[in-house]
Amino acid sequence: MMNLNNIRKIICIILLISINYGCSQNTKLGQMKWISKYDFFDLYKKNVSNGNFGPETGLKLTILKFLNENTILLAGSKDLHSFYNKPGYSAVVFISTDKGKSYQEIAFPEETVKFITPSEKYTLIETGSGGNSQSGKVVLYLMNNHTLEYKKIDEYSSKSKIMYSQFNGENVVYSENDNQKIVNFLTKEEIELPDYLKKTPFILKKDNTVTSLLKDEIQEYNLKTKQQRVIKKLKSNYDVLYYENEEYLLGKSGRFKTEMTIYNQNEGELFVENEKTIEYYRYRNFACYFKETRPYVTFYYSYDYGRTWNEYHAKDFFTTTIPKGFYKDQLIVLDVAFYDKNDNSHIIVGEFQK
């Protein structure tokens, strides 16, 4: 006759088997195809710090983004002492038009690139110097993606309350304290917003319409015609409206505000966002995150909003969880270091395999 301890052990074993079986049903082995890797020695043709280290050691890249399927933007700062034995730093952007096989450098007078917002024809680049000190400043540039020429748009103290957001390739939302307006970078035109939009969050779209969530309606305001219309009447009330990848998404907070359920524009539930999942990259039904657990990096990616996952172990390199960049549900760009001492590549591009 079994004693109580033996029964407990059997129950624990059954539970572990059940849990592992359940996990295996939701996770399967995935595949990644690494289509390019880049060594900055190919650009600079020399080491830095008196020839002792590779050029990547003099670069601090904090932003990695795709402009389109073939074009990648890297941004951050360049240590002038490492490269030229001069004090200070230079804001820098690297651009590749061949999926990461080669890069071109674009330098700016400030110390670092803080943000970049790409669009089809133009990229908005925010640089800074001096941090938040009394002498700190922010400088805004507009870069032509074809010619790579750029011009200064604005310069202001880093302590000011000025902010530019929602750049759509032509217009941008300009905010200062509690005042907001739309500014056209190409024509210099300034567009005042109606009073109701000054009191509620809104989305500036590529077609230069402004969308907002008002009670149980998605409403649209046309900046040119000044006309307001209801796009969709909703069955329920929601807390947040998103517009991502040409799709409207609706968010409803949980009871304790610790999670948010995301719905499509037809009010069908898609997924739940919480403290654990908020850092996931999402593109429509695609989701991705990864863990840096040496000796390898584990990628998890899903094509059904995270209900089931593909798991891939990259054993040749290590990286941190930031920075990284994605293109739709197809590509990822990472700053890594290879275990092989003979491989000095640091920027790699991977293709997710379904």
N, C-alpha and C positions, 0 to 999 in steps of 0.2 A: 504494500500500500504506500503511495507517494506521500511524503510529508509536504508541509506548506511551502518550504523553501524551494523544493524541486518544482512544484507547480508554478511558483512565481518565475523561476528560470525559464520554463517552457513557454510561459506567456510572453516573457520578454523577447525570446528568440523569435516567436511567431510575429510579434509586433515589428521587430527589426526587419524580418523578411518581407513583411507587408509594406513597410515604408520604402525599403530599397526597390521592391518590385514596382511600387507606385511611381517612384522617382524615375526608374528606368523607362516606364511607359511615357513619361513626360519629357524625357531628355534622350537625344540620340547623338551619335558622333557626327560632327560637322566637318566641313572642309573649307580651307582658305587657299586662294591662289595668290602668291606674292608676285605682282607683275612688275614692280620696279623697286630699286633701292639706290640711295644716293649718298655719296661721300663728298663733303664740302671741299675736300682737297681738289676735286675736279674743277671747282670754280676758282679757287684762290691760287692753286698750283704751288702752295708752300705751307709749311707749318707755322704756328704762332708762338708767342712767348719765347723769343730767341731761338725758334726752331725746335723747341722741346716737345710741343704738343700739337695735336691735330687742330685745324681751324674751328671745328665744332665746339671746342672748349672756350672759345672767345665769343660764342653766340648764346643768347638766352632767348629761345623761341617759346612764346606763350600763347600764340594763336596759330592754328592750322585750319584752313578752310578750303572747300572746293568752290570755284566760281561756276564751273560746269563739269562735264564728264572728263574733259582733258586738262583743265586749268586748275592749278593749285596755288593758293596763297599761304605763305608762312610769314609770321611777323613777330617782332620783339625788339631786342636791343643788341648792339655790337660793342664789345669792350675795346675801346680804342687803344688802351695800354697793351693789350695782348697782340693786336694787329700792327700798331704803328708806334708803340712805345710813347704814346701821348695820353694825358689824363682824360677821363670822361667816357661817355657812352654816346652812341649814335642810334637813333631810331632807324629800323631797317625792315624792308619787306622783300621777300623773295618770291618770284613768280615762275611757275613752270607751265608750259603749254603742251607738254607731251606726257602727261600722266606721271610726272615725277622723275623722268629720265635725265632732265637737265633743268637748271635754274638760273635766273638772272636777278642780280641785286639792285634794289632801289633804296637809296639812302635819304634820310630826312635830317634837318638840323637839330631836332629835339633829341631827348635821351632815350625814349622808348615809344613803341606803338602800344596804345591802350586798347583800342577797338578797331575792327574793320567790318564794314557792312557792304558786301558785294552785291551788285545787280548786273543785269546783262551787259550794259554799256559802260557803267561807271561804278567805281568803288569809293565809298566814303571812309577816310582814314583819320582816326583821332590819335594824335601824338601828345606827349607831355614831357615836361622838364620840371625838376625841383619838387616833385611830389606835392604834398599839401602845405608846403611852407609858404611864407609870405611872398616869396619870389616865384612860387610855383605857377606854371601856366599850362594851358591846354591849347593846342593848335589843330584846326580842322582842315583837311585837304580833300579835294575831289580829284580822283585819278581816272583818266581815260583808259579803259581796259585794252584798247587796241594799240594806241600809241605809247602808253605807259607814261605820258606826260601828266603832271599834276599841278594844281593851282591852289593857293591858300584861300579858304572860305571865311574863316573866322579865327580870332585869337582872344582868349580871355583868361582871367585868373582862375586857378584851380580851386579857389575858395568861393567862387561865385556860384550862384544857383542856376546857371545856364545848363541846359541839356538838349542835345539833338537826338531824336529817336525815330524809328519806323521809316528809315530812308527807303524809298521805293524805286530809285533810279532817276528820279526827277524831283519829287517833292520830299520834304522831311517835316516832322513835327518839332517846332522850336518851343521850348519851355523855359520860362524864367520866373522863379517863385511860383505864383499861382496862375500866371498868364500863359496861354498857349495860342499858337497860330501855325498855319501851314506856310512854309517857305519853299519857293521853287528855286533851286540852285542854278538852273540854266537861264531863266528869264529874270531872276531877282524879284519876281512877283511875290507879294505877301497876301495871304488869304485869311481873313478873320473867320473864326468858327461861330456858329449860332450859339446862343446862350445855353441851350439844353446839352450841347456836346461839351461845354466847359465844366460841366458838373458830373460827367459820367465817363468811364473808360471807353475808348473807341479804337478802331483798327483802321489805319490808312492802307488802302489796297493799291495794287499796281495800276488799276484803271482810274486812279485819282477819285475814288469814291471813299466815303468814310462810313464804316459800319459800327453799330452799337447795339447793345442788349438793353431794351427798355421794357421792364416788367415781363410780359410773356410774348414779346415781339422782337424779331431781328429787324432793325431798321437801317436804311441806307440813305446817306446824304451825298448828293452830287456837288462837288466843289465848283464846277463850272456853271451848271444851270441853277444851283441853289435849291434844287427840288429834293424833297424828303418823301420816301415811300417805305411801305412795309414789305420786306422780302419774304418773311415767313411768320405765321402765327403759330405759337407753340402751345402744346397741351398742358405743359407744366412750367413752373418757374425755375430759373437757373441762376447761379451766382456769377458765372464767368462765361464769356464768349471768346473763342479762339478762331483764328483763320490761318490754317497751316496747310501748305501743299495743295492750294486751291480748294480746300475743304473747310467748312465750318464745323467746329467742335464746341460742345457745351459742357460746362462743369458744374457739378452740384456738390457742395461740401457735406461731409458727414456730420453726425450729431455733435461730436467733440472737436470738429475742425482739424482733425489729425489726418484725414484722408479726403480725397475728392474723386468722385465717380465721373468718368468722361463718357459723353454720349455723342453720337453722330447727329447731323442736322435733322435726321428723321426721328430723333430721340430714342434710338436704339443704344443700349449700353455696350461700350467697347472694352473698357478696362478701369481699374481702380488705381489711382496714384496716391502714394503715401511716402513716408520718409525713406523707405527702402528703394522704391522704384522711381523717385522723382529725378534721379540722375540718368535714367535710361535715355539713350538716343531713340527717337521714334520718327518713323516716316510711314504714314498711313498705317497699314497692319504690321509693319516691320518694327522690331524692337531689338536693341543691342546694349550689352554692357560687358565689361571684362574685369577680371581680377588679376592683380600682379602677385602671384604666389610662387616665388622662386623655388625651383629652378626654371619654371616656365610661366608663361602668361596664358590664362584660360579665357577664351572668348565664348560668350553665350549670345546667340541670336535666334530670333523667332519671326515667323511669318504669319502668326495668328494672335497678335497683341500680347504675347507672353503666356499663352496657355500651354504651348509646348515649345521646347528649346532644342537648338543644335549646339553642341559643345565641341570646341576645338582647342587643342593644346599647342601653343607655339613654343618649341623647346630650344630654339636657336638664339633667342634674344630676351632681354628684359626691358621693361619700361615702367612708367608710372601711369596712373589713371588719367593724368592730364599732361600735356594737351593732346587732343586728337581731333580729327575732322572726318566728316562723312559726306558721301554723295548718294542721296536717295537711299535705296536698299541694296546698293551695288558695291560701293567702294569705301575704304577707310584709309586715312593717312596718319602715321604715327612717328613720333620721335623716339628712337630706340637705341640700345647698345647691344652689339652682338657678343656672345661668349667667345667666339673665335677671334683671337688677338690679331689675326691677319685681315679681318674684315672690319674696316673703319666706317662702313655705311651707317648712317644715322636716321635718314628719312626714308621710310618704306611705305609702299602703297599695296594694299591687299584687296582682293575681290572675293566677296562672299559667294560661296557655292551652295546652290539649293539642293 
